[in-house]
């Protein structure tokens, strides 16, 4: 689920979706709604497959937050710079 396996395509893993999310918030902080629409657009563009579900998007957000890759500031999701 988090990482791809022989039964889970790499595009369907949470780490792949999380990478898309991180790329989007690296440049500008966004609300959840803005990030959701941006992630859907980028996922379809890069994965060349069906649409991503909101549940999978939220799980990827939770993963990124739990590993301190993103944070919430003034109601917007921002990327956390790793030093």
CNS distance restraints for C-alpha pairs under 8 A (distance, minus, plus):
assign (resid   1 and name CA) (resid   8 and name CA) 7.28 0.50 0.50
assign (resid   1 and name CA) (resid  12 and name CA) 7.95 0.50 0.50
assign (resid   1 and name CA) (resid  13 and name CA) 5.52 0.50 0.50
assign (resid   1 and name CA) (resid  14 and name CA) 6.30 0.50 0.50
assign (resid   2 and name CA) (resid  13 and name CA) 5.38 0.50 0.50
assign (resid   2 and name CA) (resid  14 and name CA) 4.66 0.50 0.50
assign (resid   2 and name CA) (resid  15 and name CA) 5.67 0.50 0.50
assign (resid   3 and name CA) (resid  10 and name CA) 7.32 0.50 0.50
assign (resid   3 and name CA) (resid  13 and name CA) 5.39 0.50 0.50
assign (resid   3 and name CA) (resid  14 and name CA) 6.61 0.50 0.50
assign (resid   3 and name CA) (resid  15 and name CA) 6.01 0.50 0.50
assign (resid   4 and name CA) (resid   8 and name CA) 5.23 0.50 0.50
assign (resid   4 and name CA) (resid   9 and name CA) 5.72 0.50 0.50
assign (resid   4 and name CA) (resid  10 and name CA) 4.72 0.50 0.50
assign (resid   4 and name CA) (resid  11 and name CA) 7.95 0.50 0.50
assign (resid   4 and name CA) (resid  12 and name CA) 7.38 0.50 0.50
assign (resid   4 and name CA) (resid  13 and name CA) 5.33 0.50 0.50
assign (resid   5 and name CA) (resid   9 and name CA) 6.83 0.50 0.50
assign (resid   5 and name CA) (resid  10 and name CA) 7.54 0.50 0.50
assign (resid   8 and name CA) (resid  12 and name CA) 6.42 0.50 0.50
assign (resid   8 and name CA) (resid  13 and name CA) 6.87 0.50 0.50
assign (resid   9 and name CA) (resid  13 and name CA) 6.74 0.50 0.50
assign (resid  10 and name CA) (resid  16 and name CA) 6.63 0.50 0.50
assign (resid  11 and name CA) (resid  16 and name CA) 5.81 0.50 0.50
assign (resid  11 and name CA) (resid  17 and name CA) 7.29 0.50 0.50
assign (resid  11 and name CA) (resid  47 and name CA) 5.89 0.50 0.50
assign (resid  12 and name CA) (resid  16 and name CA) 7.01 0.50 0.50
assign (resid  12 and name CA) (resid  17 and name CA) 7.41 0.50 0.50
assign (resid  13 and name CA) (resid  17 and name CA) 6.64 0.50 0.50
assign (resid  14 and name CA) (resid  18 and name CA) 5.85 0.50 0.50
assign (resid  14 and name CA) (resid  56 and name CA) 7.27 0.50 0.50
assign (resid  14 and name CA) (resid  59 and name CA) 7.19 0.50 0.50
assign (resid  14 and name CA) (resid  60 and name CA) 5.20 0.50 0.50
assign (resid  14 and name CA) (resid  63 and name CA) 7.73 0.50 0.50
assign (resid  15 and name CA) (resid  19 and name CA) 6.11 0.50 0.50
assign (resid  15 and name CA) (resid  60 and name CA) 7.11 0.50 0.50
assign (resid  16 and name CA) (resid  20 and name CA) 6.57 0.50 0.50
assign (resid  17 and name CA) (resid  21 and name CA) 6.36 0.50 0.50
assign (resid  17 and name CA) (resid  39 and name CA) 7.90 0.50 0.50
assign (resid  17 and name CA) (resid  43 and name CA) 7.42 0.50 0.50
assign (resid  17 and name CA) (resid  57 and name CA) 7.09 0.50 0.50
assign (resid  17 and name CA) (resid  60 and name CA) 6.21 0.50 0.50
assign (resid  18 and name CA) (resid  22 and name CA) 6.09 0.50 0.50
assign (resid  18 and name CA) (resid  60 and name CA) 5.17 0.50 0.50
assign (resid  18 and name CA) (resid  61 and name CA) 6.80 0.50 0.50
assign (resid  18 and name CA) (resid  63 and name CA) 7.61 0.50 0.50
assign (resid  18 and name CA) (resid  64 and name CA) 6.48 0.50 0.50
assign (resid  19 and name CA) (resid  23 and name CA) 6.20 0.50 0.50
assign (resid  20 and name CA) (resid  24 and name CA) 6.39 0.50 0.50
assign (resid  20 and name CA) (resid  39 and name CA) 6.48 0.50 0.50
assign (resid  20 and name CA) (resid  42 and name CA) 7.02 0.50 0.50
assign (resid  20 and name CA) (resid  43 and name CA) 7.18 0.50 0.50
assign (resid  21 and name CA) (resid  25 and name CA) 6.33 0.50 0.50
assign (resid  21 and name CA) (resid  35 and name CA) 7.34 0.50 0.50
assign (resid  21 and name CA) (resid  39 and name CA) 6.15 0.50 0.50
assign (resid  21 and name CA) (resid  61 and name CA) 7.77 0.50 0.50
assign (resid  22 and name CA) (resid  26 and name CA) 5.83 0.50 0.50
assign (resid  22 and name CA) (resid  69 and name CA) 7.65 0.50 0.50
assign (resid  22 and name CA) (resid  70 and name CA) 7.52 0.50 0.50
assign (resid  22 and name CA) (resid  79 and name CA) 6.35 0.50 0.50
assign (resid  23 and name CA) (resid  27 and name CA) 7.40 0.50 0.50
assign (resid  24 and name CA) (resid  28 and name CA) 7.24 0.50 0.50
assign (resid  24 and name CA) (resid  35 and name CA) 7.44 0.50 0.50
assign (resid  24 and name CA) (resid  38 and name CA) 7.34 0.50 0.50
assign (resid  24 and name CA) (resid  39 and name CA) 7.56 0.50 0.50
assign (resid  25 and name CA) (resid  29 and name CA) 5.42 0.50 0.50
assign (resid  25 and name CA) (resid  30 and name CA) 6.64 0.50 0.50
assign (resid  25 and name CA) (resid  35 and name CA) 7.74 0.50 0.50
assign (resid  25 and name CA) (resid  77 and name CA) 6.97 0.50 0.50
assign (resid  25 and name CA) (resid  78 and name CA) 5.54 0.50 0.50
assign (resid  25 and name CA) (resid  79 and name CA) 5.37 0.50 0.50
assign (resid  26 and name CA) (resid  78 and name CA) 7.03 0.50 0.50
assign (resid  26 and name CA) (resid  79 and name CA) 5.14 0.50 0.50
assign (resid  26 and name CA) (resid  80 and name CA) 7.95 0.50 0.50
assign (resid  28 and name CA) (resid  78 and name CA) 7.15 0.50 0.50
assign (resid  29 and name CA) (resid  76 and name CA) 5.68 0.50 0.50
assign (resid  29 and name CA) (resid  77 and name CA) 5.44 0.50 0.50
assign (resid  29 and name CA) (resid  78 and name CA) 4.66 0.50 0.50
assign (resid  29 and name CA) (resid  79 and name CA) 7.40 0.50 0.50
assign (resid  30 and name CA) (resid  34 and name CA) 5.86 0.50 0.50
assign (resid  30 and name CA) (resid  35 and name CA) 5.84 0.50 0.50
assign (resid  30 and name CA) (resid  76 and name CA) 4.94 0.50 0.50
assign (resid  30 and name CA) (resid  77 and name CA) 5.35 0.50 0.50
assign (resid  30 and name CA) (resid  78 and name CA) 6.91 0.50 0.50
assign (resid  31 and name CA) (resid  35 and name CA) 6.09 0.50 0.50
assign (resid  31 and name CA) (resid  75 and name CA) 6.50 0.50 0.50
assign (resid  31 and name CA) (resid  76 and name CA) 4.54 0.50 0.50
assign (resid  31 and name CA) (resid  77 and name CA) 6.04 0.50 0.50
assign (resid  32 and name CA) (resid  36 and name CA) 5.96 0.50 0.50
assign (resid  32 and name CA) (resid  76 and name CA) 7.03 0.50 0.50
assign (resid  32 and name CA) (resid  77 and name CA) 6.93 0.50 0.50
assign (resid  33 and name CA) (resid  37 and name CA) 6.39 0.50 0.50
assign (resid  34 and name CA) (resid  38 and name CA) 6.17 0.50 0.50
assign (resid  35 and name CA) (resid  39 and name CA) 5.89 0.50 0.50
assign (resid  36 and name CA) (resid  40 and name CA) 6.19 0.50 0.50
assign (resid  36 and name CA) (resid  54 and name CA) 7.67 0.50 0.50
assign (resid  36 and name CA) (resid  57 and name CA) 7.26 0.50 0.50
assign (resid  37 and name CA) (resid  41 and name CA) 6.27 0.50 0.50
assign (resid  38 and name CA) (resid  42 and name CA) 6.18 0.50 0.50
assign (resid  39 and name CA) (resid  43 and name CA) 5.85 0.50 0.50
assign (resid  40 and name CA) (resid  44 and name CA) 6.28 0.50 0.50
assign (resid  40 and name CA) (resid  51 and name CA) 6.73 0.50 0.50
assign (resid  40 and name CA) (resid  52 and name CA) 6.23 0.50 0.50
assign (resid  41 and name CA) (resid  45 and name CA) 6.24 0.50 0.50
assign (resid  42 and name CA) (resid  46 and name CA) 6.03 0.50 0.50
assign (resid  43 and name CA) (resid  47 and name CA) 5.48 0.50 0.50
assign (resid  43 and name CA) (resid  48 and name CA) 7.67 0.50 0.50
assign (resid  43 and name CA) (resid  51 and name CA) 7.34 0.50 0.50
assign (resid  43 and name CA) (resid  52 and name CA) 7.07 0.50 0.50
assign (resid  44 and name CA) (resid  48 and name CA) 5.45 0.50 0.50
assign (resid  44 and name CA) (resid  49 and name CA) 6.04 0.50 0.50
assign (resid  44 and name CA) (resid  50 and name CA) 6.66 0.50 0.50
assign (resid  44 and name CA) (resid  51 and name CA) 6.11 0.50 0.50
assign (resid  44 and name CA) (resid  52 and name CA) 7.83 0.50 0.50
assign (resid  52 and name CA) (resid  56 and name CA) 6.83 0.50 0.50
assign (resid  52 and name CA) (resid  57 and name CA) 7.24 0.50 0.50
assign (resid  53 and name CA) (resid  57 and name CA) 6.42 0.50 0.50
assign (resid  54 and name CA) (resid  58 and name CA) 6.19 0.50 0.50
assign (resid  55 and name CA) (resid  59 and name CA) 6.24 0.50 0.50
assign (resid  56 and name CA) (resid  60 and name CA) 6.21 0.50 0.50
assign (resid  57 and name CA) (resid  61 and name CA) 6.26 0.50 0.50
assign (resid  58 and name CA) (resid  62 and name CA) 6.14 0.50 0.50
assign (resid  59 and name CA) (resid  63 and name CA) 6.18 0.50 0.50
assign (resid  60 and name CA) (resid  64 and name CA) 6.22 0.50 0.50
assign (resid  61 and name CA) (resid  65 and name CA) 6.09 0.50 0.50
assign (resid  62 and name CA) (resid  66 and name CA) 6.02 0.50 0.50
assign (resid  63 and name CA) (resid  67 and name CA) 6.41 0.50 0.50
assign (resid  64 and name CA) (resid  68 and name CA) 6.19 0.50 0.50
assign (resid  64 and name CA) (resid  69 and name CA) 5.03 0.50 0.50
assign (resid  64 and name CA) (resid  70 and name CA) 5.81 0.50 0.50
assign (resid  65 and name CA) (resid  69 and name CA) 5.84 0.50 0.50
assign (resid  65 and name CA) (resid  70 and name CA) 5.19 0.50 0.50
assign (resid  65 and name CA) (resid  71 and name CA) 6.21 0.50 0.50
assign (resid  68 and name CA) (resid  80 and name CA) 7.02 0.50 0.50
assign (resid  69 and name CA) (resid  79 and name CA) 6.21 0.50 0.50
assign (resid  69 and name CA) (resid  80 and name CA) 5.28 0.50 0.50
assign (resid  69 and name CA) (resid  81 and name CA) 7.75 0.50 0.50
assign (resid  70 and name CA) (resid  77 and name CA) 6.66 0.50 0.50
assign (resid  70 and name CA) (resid  78 and name CA) 5.58 0.50 0.50
assign (resid  70 and name CA) (resid  79 and name CA) 4.48 0.50 0.50
assign (resid  70 and name CA) (resid  80 and name CA) 5.13 0.50 0.50
assign (resid  71 and name CA) (resid  77 and name CA) 5.73 0.50 0.50
assign (resid  71 and name CA) (resid  78 and name CA) 5.45 0.50 0.50
assign (resid  71 and name CA) (resid  79 and name CA) 6.45 0.50 0.50
assign (resid  71 and name CA) (resid  80 and name CA) 6.60 0.50 0.50
assign (resid  72 and name CA) (resid  76 and name CA) 5.56 0.50 0.50
assign (resid  72 and name CA) (resid  77 and name CA) 4.69 0.50 0.50
assign (resid  72 and name CA) (resid  78 and name CA) 6.16 0.50 0.50
assign (resid  73 and name CA) (resid  77 and name CA) 6.36 0.50 0.50
assign (resid  73 and name CA) (resid  78 and name CA) 6.85 0.50 0.50
